[in-house]
Amino acid sequence: MFYTIIGFVAFFAVAIIGWAIAELKGKSCVYQMNEEEEAAEKNAAELLHKNGFNEMDIHDVVKNISTKGFQTT
């Protein structure tokens, strides 16, 4: 019983430390695009919108997917 509690506390401590490292790593490593990448992304977005692409919100998604199943005839 005593070893079980020690094992649980050790597992919990390792999990918290791993989570903290992952959070700090994500905040310390920030990627910034250069001018070429920003221009390429802007051109790609313009082409998508020119060809009729529109980003859907949740209401559009619900209208387009089958949430009620299939109707049998």
C-alpha positions in Angstrom: 0.0 0.0 0.0 2.8 2.4 0.9 4.7 1.7 -2.3 1.5 2.3 -4.3 1.1 5.8 -2.9 4.8 6.5 -3.5 4.4 5.3 -7.1 1.3 7.4 -7.7 3.0 10.5 -6.3 6.1 9.9 -8.4 4.0 9.4 -11.5 2.1 12.6 -10.8 5.3 14.5 -10.2 6.9 13.3 -13.5 3.7 14.1 -15.4 3.5 17.7 -13.9 7.2 18.3 -14.7 6.7 17.0 -18.3 3.7 19.2 -18.8 5.5 22.2 -17.5 8.5 21.6 -19.8 6.1 21.3 -22.8 4.3 24.5 -21.9 7.5 26.5 -21.5 9.0 25.1 -24.7 6.0 26.2 -26.7 6.2 29.7 -25.3 9.9 30.1 -25.7 10.1 28.9 -29.3 8.3 31.4 -31.4 8.3 31.2 -35.2 8.1 34.4 -37.3 7.5 34.3 -41.0 9.8 36.3 -43.2 8.6 38.6 -46.0 8.7 35.8 -48.7 6.6 33.5 -46.7 4.0 36.1 -45.8 3.8 37.1 -49.5 3.4 33.4 -50.5 0.7 32.9 -47.9 -1.2 36.0 -49.0 -1.1 34.9 -52.7 -2.4 31.4 -51.8 -5.2 32.9 -49.8 -6.1 35.3 -52.7 -6.2 32.3 -55.1 -8.4 30.3 -52.8 -10.9 33.1 -52.5 -10.7 33.9 -56.2 -11.7 30.2 -56.9 -14.7 30.4 -54.7 -13.4 29.1 -51.4 -15.1 30.5 -48.3 -14.2 29.6 -44.8 -17.2 28.0 -43.1 -18.3 28.7 -39.6 -20.0 26.1 -37.3 -23.5 26.9 -38.7 -22.4 26.2 -42.2 -20.6 23.0 -41.2 -23.8 21.7 -39.4 -25.8 22.4 -42.6 -23.4 20.5 -44.8 -22.8 17.4 -42.8 -25.2 14.6 -42.0 -26.1 15.0 -38.4 -29.5 13.2 -38.5 -28.4 10.1 -40.3 -29.7 8.8 -43.6 -33.3 8.6 -44.6 -34.4 5.3 -46.0 -37.1 5.0 -48.6 
